[in-house]
Amino acid sequence: MKSFRKELWFEVPQRRAFLNITPQIEDCLRESGVREGLCLVNAMHISASVFINDNESGLHTDFEKWLEKLAPEKPHSQYVHNHGEDNADAHLKRTIMGRETVVAVTKGELDFGPWEQIFYGEFDGLRRKRVLVKIIGA
């Protein structure tokens, strides 16, 4: 059994964004040498997310609009959490979009369904944050 761990770092230059990180995860898988197993990808910050979905810009716009309706950023004063901070909405958005994803590894490839890609969702950007990649298998 092999075990591989790597941290990926991202610094999004705006408050919110969705980044397709599938190529970086595929690089990690190649580096790991695992042919059969599991790949965990998880955001290591409470205001960011990792999730699987379609890489389609209209869908990403829909996510942004939907999340903003559910947990609007402003006014900051609407949130009890926002004493000295202004990111309560980012915590809520992360809860909705999820912390991590696990993908099966088959024959050295990420075993995706049609159109599936891995995304990093940033909800309180403008600073460095990390994503953990943990791959186990043979």
N, CA and C atoms as an extended XYZ file, in Angstrom:
414
Properties=species:S:1:pos:R:3:atomname:S:1:resname:S:1:resid:I:1 pbc="F F F"
N         0.844       -1.183        0.000 N   MET     1
C         0.000        0.000        0.000 CA  MET     1
C         0.889        1.247        0.000 C   MET     1
N         0.610        2.164       -0.912 N   LYS     2
C         1.319        3.427       -0.982 CA  LYS     2
C         0.458        4.513       -0.343 C   LYS     2
N         1.141        5.511        0.197 N   SER     3
C         0.456        6.680        0.740 CA  SER     3
C         1.204        7.918        0.264 C   SER     3
N         0.468        8.873       -0.283 N   PHE     4
C         1.051       10.087       -0.850 CA  PHE     4
C         0.316       11.285       -0.267 C   PHE     4
N         1.058       12.321        0.112 N   ARG     5
C         0.466       13.550        0.648 CA  ARG     5
C         1.161       14.747        0.027 C   ARG     5
N         0.355       15.713       -0.404 N   LYS     6
C         0.911       16.949       -0.951 CA  LYS     6
C        -0.045       18.093       -0.660 C   LYS     6
N         0.521       19.266       -0.399 N   GLU     7
C        -0.281       20.464       -0.224 CA  GLU     7
C        -0.155       21.331       -1.472 C   GLU     7
N        -1.293       21.787       -1.964 N   LEU     8
C        -1.339       22.743       -3.068 CA  LEU     8
C        -1.745       24.086       -2.477 C   LEU     8
N        -1.129       25.148       -2.918 N   TRP     9
C        -1.410       26.483       -2.392 CA  TRP     9
C        -2.029       27.354       -3.480 C   TRP     9
N        -3.025       28.125       -3.082 N   PHE    10
C        -3.720       29.027       -4.001 CA  PHE    10
C        -3.846       30.402       -3.363 C   PHE    10
N        -3.717       31.424       -4.183 N   GLU    11
C        -3.976       32.794       -3.736 CA  GLU    11
C        -4.855       33.454       -4.793 C   GLU    11
N        -6.132       33.511       -4.505 N   VAL    12
C        -7.110       34.063       -5.439 CA  VAL    12
C        -7.119       35.581       -5.265 C   VAL    12
N        -6.968       36.356       -6.354 N   PRO    13
C        -6.853       37.814       -6.242 CA  PRO    13
C        -8.180       38.559       -6.058 C   PRO    13
N        -9.267       37.832       -5.886 N   GLN    14
C       -10.550       38.460       -5.573 CA  GLN    14
C       -11.193       37.686       -4.434 C   GLN    14
N       -12.315       38.180       -3.944 N   ARG    15
C       -12.947       37.552       -2.783 CA  ARG    15
C       -13.457       36.146       -3.091 C   ARG    15
N       -14.083       35.965       -4.257 N   ARG    16
C       -14.678       34.657       -4.591 CA  ARG    16
C       -14.259       34.231       -5.992 C   ARG    16
N       -14.070       32.909       -6.133 N   ALA    17
C       -13.736       32.347       -7.448 CA  ALA    17
C       -13.848       30.833       -7.379 C   ALA    17
N       -14.011       30.235       -8.548 N   PHE    18
C       -13.985       28.788       -8.696 CA  PHE    18
C       -12.827       28.453       -9.626 C   PHE    18
N       -11.890       27.633       -9.146 N   LEU    19
C       -10.727       27.236       -9.935 CA  LEU    19
C       -10.804       25.753      -10.251 C   LEU    19
N       -10.633       25.412      -11.508 N   ASN    20
C       -10.548       24.006      -11.899 CA  ASN    20
C        -9.148       23.518      -11.533 C   ASN    20
N        -9.068       22.634      -10.548 N   ILE    21
C        -7.767       22.128      -10.092 CA  ILE    21
C        -7.519       20.688      -10.547 C   ILE    21
N        -8.336       20.206      -11.462 N   THR    22
C        -8.179       18.838      -11.951 CA  THR    22
C        -6.763       18.571      -12.472 C   THR    22
N        -6.166       19.451      -13.293 N   PRO    23
C        -4.810       19.164      -13.780 CA  PRO    23
C        -3.786       19.006      -12.654 C   PRO    23
N        -3.887       19.825      -11.611 N   GLN    24
C        -2.950       19.709      -10.484 CA  GLN    24
C        -3.152       18.385       -9.739 C   GLN    24
N        -4.412       17.939       -9.618 N   ILE    25
C        -4.685       16.679       -8.936 CA  ILE    25
C        -4.184       15.511       -9.784 C   ILE    25
N        -4.347       15.596      -11.095 N   GLU    26
C        -3.811       14.558      -11.989 CA  GLU    26
C        -2.292       14.495      -11.891 C   GLU    26
N        -1.630       15.649      -11.762 N   ASP    27
C        -0.177       15.667      -11.567 CA  ASP    27
C         0.202       14.956      -10.269 C   ASP    27
N        -0.555       15.220       -9.205 N   CYS    28
C        -0.303       14.554       -7.922 CA  CYS    28
C        -0.464       13.038       -8.062 C   CYS    28
N        -1.480       12.616       -8.776 N   LEU    29
C        -1.721       11.183       -8.959 CA  LEU    29
C        -0.547       10.533       -9.684 C   LEU    29
N        -0.061       11.178      -10.742 N   ARG    30
C         1.104       10.639      -11.458 CA  ARG    30
C         2.316       10.558      -10.529 C   ARG    30
N         2.517       11.630       -9.750 N   GLU    31
C         3.642       11.685       -8.817 CA  GLU    31
C         3.542       10.580       -7.754 C   GLU    31
N         2.334       10.239       -7.345 N   SER    32
C         2.119        9.239       -6.291 CA  SER    32
C         2.479        7.822       -6.734 C   SER    32
N         2.317        7.539       -8.017 N   GLY    33
C         2.543        6.192       -8.525 CA  GLY    33
C         1.409        5.221       -8.227 C   GLY    33
N         0.327        5.695       -7.620 N   VAL    34
C        -0.808        4.829       -7.293 CA  VAL    34
C        -1.588        4.524       -8.566 C   VAL    34
N        -1.892        3.245       -8.782 N   ARG    35
C        -2.660        2.815       -9.955 CA  ARG    35
C        -4.105        2.461       -9.594 C   ARG    35
N        -4.311        1.973       -8.349 N   GLU    36
C        -5.637        1.581       -7.864 CA  GLU    36
C        -5.772        2.069       -6.432 C   GLU    36
N        -6.791        2.890       -6.166 N   GLY    37
C        -6.948        3.386       -4.805 CA  GLY    37
C        -7.948        4.516       -4.719 C   GLY    37
N        -7.654        5.444       -3.822 N   LEU    38
C        -8.534        6.582       -3.580 CA  LEU    38
C        -7.717        7.855       -3.488 C   LEU    38
N        -8.325        8.938       -3.953 N   CYS    39
C        -7.705       10.262       -3.904 CA  CYS    39
C        -8.640       11.205       -3.154 C   CYS    39
N        -8.177       11.693       -2.006 N   LEU    40
C        -8.904       12.680       -1.211 CA  LEU    40
C        -8.341       14.054       -1.527 C   LEU    40
N        -9.220       15.015       -1.774 N   VAL    41
C        -8.810       16.401       -1.987 CA  VAL    41
C        -9.652       17.240       -1.044 C   VAL    41
N        -9.001       17.973       -0.130 N   ASN    42
C        -9.791       18.743        0.812 CA  ASN    42
C        -9.202       20.108        1.118 C   ASN    42
N       -10.114       21.073        1.202 N   ALA    43
C        -9.746       22.445        1.544 CA  ALA    43
C        -9.348       22.490        3.015 C   ALA    43
N        -8.243       23.134        3.300 N   MET    44
C        -7.728       23.207        4.658 CA  MET    44
C        -8.063       24.553        5.316 C   MET    44
N        -9.049       25.232        4.787 N   HIS    45
C        -9.487       26.524        5.338 CA  HIS    45
C       -11.009       26.520        5.392 C   HIS    45
N       -11.556       27.083        6.430 N   ILE    46
C       -12.992       27.028        6.692 CA  ILE    46
C       -13.801       27.950        5.772 C   ILE    46
N       -13.133       28.750        4.969 N   SER    47
C       -13.835       29.641        4.043 CA  SER    47
C       -13.533       29.298        2.586 C   SER    47
N       -13.149       28.039        2.352 N   ALA    48
C       -12.898       27.548        0.994 CA  ALA    48
C       -13.480       26.141        0.881 C   ALA    48
N       -13.636       25.682       -0.352 N   SER    49
C       -14.324       24.426       -0.615 CA  SER    49
C       -13.615       23.646       -1.710 C   SER    49
N       -13.812       22.342       -1.707 N   VAL    50
C       -13.433       21.487       -2.831 CA  VAL    50
C       -14.662       20.673       -3.195 C   VAL    50
N       -14.988       20.655       -4.481 N   PHE    51
C       -16.182       19.942       -4.928 CA  PHE    51
C       -15.990       19.461       -6.361 C   PHE    51
N       -16.874       18.572       -6.786 N   ILE    52
C       -16.850       18.053       -8.159 CA  ILE    52
C       -18.094       18.548       -8.880 C   ILE    52
N       -17.884       19.046      -10.098 N   ASN    53
C       -19.002       19.412      -10.952 CA  ASN    53
C       -18.494       19.634      -12.367 C   ASN    53
N       -19.350       20.186      -13.194 N   ASP    54
C       -19.075       20.446      -14.608 CA  ASP    54
C       -18.248       21.723      -14.749 C   ASP    54
N       -17.301       21.732      -15.677 N   ASN    55
C       -16.493       22.917      -15.949 CA  ASN    55
C       -17.186       23.759      -17.015 C   ASN    55
N       -18.235       24.448      -16.603 N   GLU    56
C       -19.052       25.238      -17.532 CA  GLU    56
C       -19.279       26.603      -16.904 C   GLU    56
N       -18.889       27.655      -17.595 N   SER    57
C       -18.897       29.001      -17.015 CA  SER    57
C       -20.294       29.459      -16.604 C   SER    57
N       -21.315       29.084      -17.339 N   GLY    58
C       -22.673       29.453      -16.954 CA  GLY    58
C       -23.059       28.845      -15.623 C   GLY    58
N       -22.662       27.600      -15.404 N   LEU    59
C       -22.938       26.938      -14.135 CA  LEU    59
C       -22.214       27.643      -12.996 C   LEU    59
N       -20.974       28.059      -13.233 N   HIS    60
C       -20.212       28.745      -12.189 CA  HIS    60
C       -20.869       30.084      -11.843 C   HIS    60
N       -21.386       30.776      -12.836 N   THR    61
C       -22.138       32.013      -12.584 CA  THR    61
C       -23.393       31.709      -11.779 C   THR    61
N       -24.068       30.621      -12.120 N   ASP    62
C       -25.261       30.215      -11.364 CA  ASP    62
C       -24.912       29.898       -9.913 C   ASP    62
N       -23.786       29.208       -9.686 N   PHE    63
C       -23.349       28.942       -8.312 CA  PHE    63
C       -23.177       30.250       -7.552 C   PHE    63
N       -22.470       31.177       -8.162 N   GLU    64
C       -22.197       32.467       -7.506 CA  GLU    64
C       -23.498       33.175       -7.142 C   GLU    64
N       -24.420       33.255       -8.072 N   LYS    65
C       -25.705       33.929       -7.813 CA  LYS    65
C       -26.494       33.200       -6.727 C   LYS    65
N       -26.551       31.879       -6.805 N   TRP    66
C       -27.298       31.075       -5.843 CA  TRP    66
C       -26.728       31.211       -4.440 C   TRP    66
N       -25.401       31.098       -4.337 N   LEU    67
C       -24.753       31.213       -3.034 CA  LEU    67
C       -24.945       32.607       -2.440 C   LEU    67
N       -24.907       33.614       -3.289 N   GLU    68
C       -25.078       34.990       -2.804 CA  GLU    68
C       -26.505       35.211       -2.304 C   GLU    68
N       -27.482       34.539       -2.913 N   LYS    69
C       -28.858       34.618       -2.408 CA  LYS    69
C       -28.988       33.934       -1.052 C   LYS    69
N       -28.334       32.789       -0.899 N   LEU    70
C       -28.426       32.023        0.344 CA  LEU    70
C       -27.665       32.679        1.495 C   LEU    70
N       -26.489       33.231        1.180 N   ALA    71
C       -25.624       33.839        2.205 CA  ALA    71
C       -24.980       35.093        1.622 C   ALA    71
N       -25.743       36.182        1.540 N   PRO    72
C       -25.190       37.400        0.944 CA  PRO    72
C       -24.022       37.955        1.763 C   PRO    72
N       -23.022       38.437        1.053 N   GLU    73
C       -21.851       38.998        1.734 CA  GLU    73
C       -22.231       40.223        2.571 C   GLU    73
N       -23.035       41.107        1.993 N   LYS    74
C       -23.364       42.372        2.663 CA  LYS    74
C       -24.861       42.478        2.902 C   LYS    74
N       -25.261       43.199        3.922 N   PRO    75
C       -24.400       43.953        4.839 CA  PRO    75
C       -23.691       43.028        5.823 C   PRO    75
N       -22.435       43.346        6.086 N   HIS    76
C       -21.648       42.535        7.019 CA  HIS    76
C       -22.302       42.473        8.389 C   HIS    76
N       -23.029       43.515        8.758 N   SER    77
C       -23.646       43.604       10.089 CA  SER    77
C       -24.763       42.582       10.318 C   SER    77
N       -25.213       41.906        9.261 N   GLN    78
C       -26.286       40.915        9.430 CA  GLN    78
C       -25.824       39.645       10.139 C   GLN    78
N       -24.521       39.461       10.273 N   TYR    79
C       -23.979       38.232       10.845 CA  TYR    79
C       -23.383       38.476       12.231 C   TYR    79
N       -23.721       37.645       13.174 N   VAL    80
C       -23.169       37.715       14.523 CA  VAL    80
C       -21.653       37.447       14.496 C   VAL    80
N       -21.209       36.555       13.623 N   HIS    81
C       -19.782       36.194       13.499 CA  HIS    81
C       -18.915       37.397       13.144 C   HIS    81
N       -19.451       38.350       12.429 N   ASN    82
C       -18.652       39.451       11.884 CA  ASN    82
C       -18.339       40.535       12.921 C   ASN    82
N       -17.601       40.173       13.950 N   HIS    83
C       -17.060       41.138       14.905 CA  HIS    83
C       -15.553       41.117       14.715 C   HIS    83
N       -15.027       42.115       14.013 N   GLY    84
C       -13.612       42.129       13.683 CA  GLY    84
C       -13.299       41.384       12.397 C   GLY    84
N       -14.282       40.697       11.847 N   GLU    85
C       -14.133       39.990       10.574 CA  GLU    85
C       -15.316       40.345        9.688 C   GLU    85
N       -15.198       40.003        8.414 N   ASP    86
C       -16.311       40.256        7.486 CA  ASP    86
C       -16.586       39.047        6.605 C   ASP    86
N       -16.313       37.834        7.137 N   ASN    87
C       -16.379       36.655        6.268 CA  ASN    87
C       -17.382       35.589        6.706 C   ASN    87
N       -18.378       35.950        7.483 N   ALA    88
C       -19.377       34.955        7.900 CA  ALA    88
C       -20.025       34.299        6.687 C   ALA    88
N       -20.300       35.084        5.656 N   ASP    89
C       -20.909       34.524        4.451 CA  ASP    89
C       -20.025       33.451        3.829 C   ASP    89
N       -18.707       33.621        3.897 N   ALA    90
C       -17.769       32.648        3.321 CA  ALA    90
C       -17.854       31.312        4.067 C   ALA    90
N       -18.011       31.364        5.377 N   HIS    91
C       -18.163       30.139        6.167 CA  HIS    91
C       -19.435       29.397        5.763 C   HIS    91
N       -20.517       30.133        5.574 N   LEU    92
C       -21.788       29.523        5.191 CA  LEU    92
C       -21.712       28.930        3.784 C   LEU    92
N       -21.092       29.669        2.861 N   LYS    93
C       -20.960       29.184        1.481 CA  LYS    93
C       -20.130       27.910        1.440 C   LYS    93
N       -19.067       27.845        2.233 N   ARG    94
C       -18.238       26.645        2.294 CA  ARG    94
C       -19.056       25.458        2.796 C   ARG    94
N       -19.913       25.690        3.791 N   THR    95
C       -20.727       24.607        4.329 CA  THR    95
C       -21.639       24.029        3.255 C   THR    95
N       -22.181       24.881        2.420 N   ILE    96
C       -23.073       24.451        1.347 CA  ILE    96
C       -22.302       23.683        0.256 C   ILE    96
N       -21.139       24.175       -0.120 N   MET    97
C       -20.388       23.589       -1.236 CA  MET    97
C       -19.519       22.406       -0.818 C   MET    97
N       -19.239       22.266        0.461 N   GLY    98
C       -18.518       21.091        0.940 CA  GLY    98
C       -17.046       21.319        1.185 C   GLY    98
N       -16.505       20.444        2.000 N   ARG    99
C       -15.113       20.530        2.424 CA  ARG    99
C       -14.172       19.767        1.509 C   ARG    99
N       -14.608       18.579        1.056 N   GLU   100
C       -13.694       17.713        0.326 CA  GLU   100
C       -14.430       16.856       -0.686 C   GLU   100
N       -13.600       16.161       -1.470 N   THR   101
C       -14.123       15.162       -2.390 CA  THR   101
C       -13.171       13.972       -2.402 C   THR   101
N       -13.716       12.813       -2.675 N   VAL   102
C       -12.915       11.596       -2.830 CA  VAL   102
C       -13.219       11.032       -4.208 C   VAL   102
N       -12.165       10.699       -4.932 N   VAL   103
C       -12.306       10.148       -6.276 CA  VAL   103
C       -11.586        8.803       -6.326 C   VAL   103
N       -12.237        7.817       -6.897 N   ALA   104
C       -11.589        6.518       -7.103 CA  ALA   104
C       -10.459        6.672       -8.118 C   ALA   104
N        -9.419        5.887       -7.914 N   VAL   105
C        -8.307        5.817       -8.865 CA  VAL   105
C        -8.345        4.428       -9.491 C   VAL   105
N        -8.436        4.399      -10.800 N   THR   106
C        -8.508        3.154      -11.546 CA  THR   106
C        -7.520        3.211      -12.708 C   THR   106
N        -6.639        2.232      -12.757 N   LYS   107
C        -5.628        2.155      -13.813 CA  LYS   107
C        -4.820        3.450      -13.928 C   LYS   107
N        -4.522        4.044      -12.778 N   GLY   108
C        -3.686        5.240      -12.738 CA  GLY   108
C        -4.374        6.529      -13.140 C   GLY   108
N        -5.694        6.491      -13.257 N   GLU   109
C        -6.455        7.686      -13.662 CA  GLU   109
C        -7.543        7.989      -12.635 C   GLU   109
N        -7.921        9.267      -12.537 N   LEU   110
C        -9.081        9.633      -11.732 CA  LEU   110
C       -10.314        9.069      -12.416 C   LEU   110
N       -11.120        8.333      -11.699 N   ASP   111
C       -12.259        7.604      -12.265 CA  ASP   111
C       -13.520        8.480      -12.177 C   ASP   111
N       -13.627        9.416      -13.114 N   PHE   112
C       -14.718       10.393      -13.152 CA  PHE   112
C       -15.898        9.887      -13.970 C   PHE   112
N       -17.072       10.430      -13.657 N   GLY   113
C       -18.214       10.309      -14.534 CA  GLY   113
C       -18.104       11.368      -15.632 C   GLY   113
N       -19.033       11.334      -16.593 N   PRO   114
C       -18.994       12.315      -17.677 CA  PRO   114
C       -19.015       13.747      -17.135 C   PRO   114
N       -18.134       14.580      -17.650 N   TRP   115
C       -18.059       16.018      -17.381 CA  TRP   115
C       -17.513       16.375      -16.007 C   TRP   115
N       -17.240       15.397      -15.156 N   GLU   116
C       -16.792       15.717      -13.805 CA  GLU   116
C       -15.370       16.271      -13.794 C   GLU   116
N       -15.186       17.315      -12.985 N   GLN   117
C       -13.897       17.947      -12.754 CA  GLN   117
C       -13.849       18.333      -11.273 C   GLN   117
N       -12.646       18.554      -10.753 N   ILE   118
C       -12.472       18.951       -9.358 CA  ILE   118
C       -12.231       20.456       -9.303 C   ILE   118
N       -12.947       21.117       -8.403 N   PHE   119
C       -12.857       22.570       -8.262 CA  PHE   119
C       -12.485       22.979       -6.849 C   PHE   119
N       -11.726       24.053       -6.778 N   TYR   120
C       -11.462       24.764       -5.533 CA  TYR   120
C       -12.378       25.974       -5.541 C   TYR   120
N       -13.214       26.085       -4.516 N   GLY   121
C       -14.098       27.239       -4.377 CA  GLY   121
C       -13.562       28.156       -3.307 C   GLY   121
N       -13.275       29.376       -3.689 N   GLU   122
C       -12.756       30.383       -2.751 CA  GLU   122
C       -13.867       31.364       -2.425 C   GLU   122
N       -14.128       31.571       -1.133 N   PHE   123
C       -15.206       32.456       -0.712 CA  PHE   123
C       -14.727       33.617        0.140 C   PHE   123
N       -13.418       33.664        0.435 N   ASP   124
C       -12.830       34.767        1.211 CA  ASP   124
C       -11.369       34.891        0.799 C   ASP   124
N       -11.156       35.273       -0.441 N   GLY   125
C        -9.826       35.257       -1.047 CA  GLY   125
C        -8.909       36.375       -0.586 C   GLY   125
N        -7.945       36.661       -1.442 N   LEU   126
C        -6.953       37.710       -1.235 CA  LEU   126
C        -5.856       37.295       -0.251 C   LEU   126
N        -5.727       35.996       -0.013 N   ARG   127
C        -4.645       35.474        0.821 CA  ARG   127
C        -4.384       34.019        0.454 C   ARG   127
N        -3.199       33.533        0.812 N   ARG   128
C        -2.815       32.151        0.491 CA  ARG   128
C        -3.607       31.160        1.320 C   ARG   128
N        -4.083       30.117        0.638 N   LYS   129
C        -4.773       29.022        1.312 CA  LYS   129
C        -4.327       27.714        0.675 C   LYS   129
N        -4.508       26.639        1.446 N   ARG   130
C        -3.990       25.364        0.949 CA  ARG   130
C        -5.088       24.314        0.803 C   ARG   130
N        -4.780       23.374       -0.067 N   VAL   131
C        -5.621       22.206       -0.315 CA  VAL   131
C        -4.732       20.987       -0.080 C   VAL   131
N        -5.257       20.022        0.665 N   LEU   132
C        -4.542       18.779        0.922 CA  LEU   132
C        -4.950       17.737       -0.103 C   LEU   132
N        -3.976       17.067       -0.674 N   VAL   133
C        -4.208       15.924       -1.564 CA  VAL   133
C        -3.605       14.704       -0.871 C   VAL   133
N        -4.423       13.704       -0.621 N   LYS   134
C        -3.967       12.460        0.024 CA  LYS   134
C        -4.409       11.312       -0.876 C   LYS   134
N        -3.451       10.527       -1.351 N   ILE   135
C        -3.726        9.421       -2.259 CA  ILE   135
C        -3.205        8.153       -1.611 C   ILE   135
N        -4.078        7.145       -1.532 N   ILE   136
C        -3.686        5.850       -0.982 CA  ILE   136
C        -4.070        4.743       -1.964 C   ILE   136
N        -3.276        3.714       -1.991 N   GLY   137
C        -3.579        2.589       -2.870 CA  GLY   137
C        -2.324        1.842       -3.241 C   GLY   137
N        -2.460        1.077       -4.309 N   ALA   138
C        -1.351        0.259       -4.783 CA  ALA   138
C        -0.927        0.673       -6.178 C   ALA   138
